[in-house]
Amino acid sequence: MALIVIDTCAILKYALDEAGADGVAEIFDRIEKRKDTAAIPATVLTELFAILAKRNLARLAAEIEEFIVATGIEIVPVSRDMAVLAGFLKAKYASAKKGFSYNDAIILALAIEYDGKICTYDSEFDRVTEVTIFQPSSSTSE
């Protein structure tokens, strides 16, 4: 079973009950039942809190953080090696026409380091070839 690295946008869809939330909920359920394992880099929490605080939803961010921990999703600190790899990945995938954020580069570096796959709705990952990228959908969280 490959580790699932969860992107901030997937967590936000779940937290804000947006389109796609059901698929993310199924993934969280599988993680909680230990059918899948998952991790996020600590920077996902930074991005999650920044986005939700900007919307005056800091309390929701704290609740989601508690949920992430309770569900068994590992929060991984960014190591020196991961930071260096993320720098190279940022350089590789960022272009004048299409961006690739530092956080996305760190998420990708974590997936590479842990031999995982990335759960995201972010089109910035469309060009990524190093790992499997998937969008969750109801009843298809493999």
Secondary structure, DSSP 4 states (H G I P E B T S, - for coil): -PPEEEPHHHHHHHHTT-TTHHHHHHHHHHHHTTSS-EEEEHHHHHHHHHHHHHTT-HHHHHHHHHHHHHHT-EEE---HHHHHHHHHHHHHH--SSS---HHHHHHHHHHHHTT-EEE---GGGGG--SS-EE---TT---
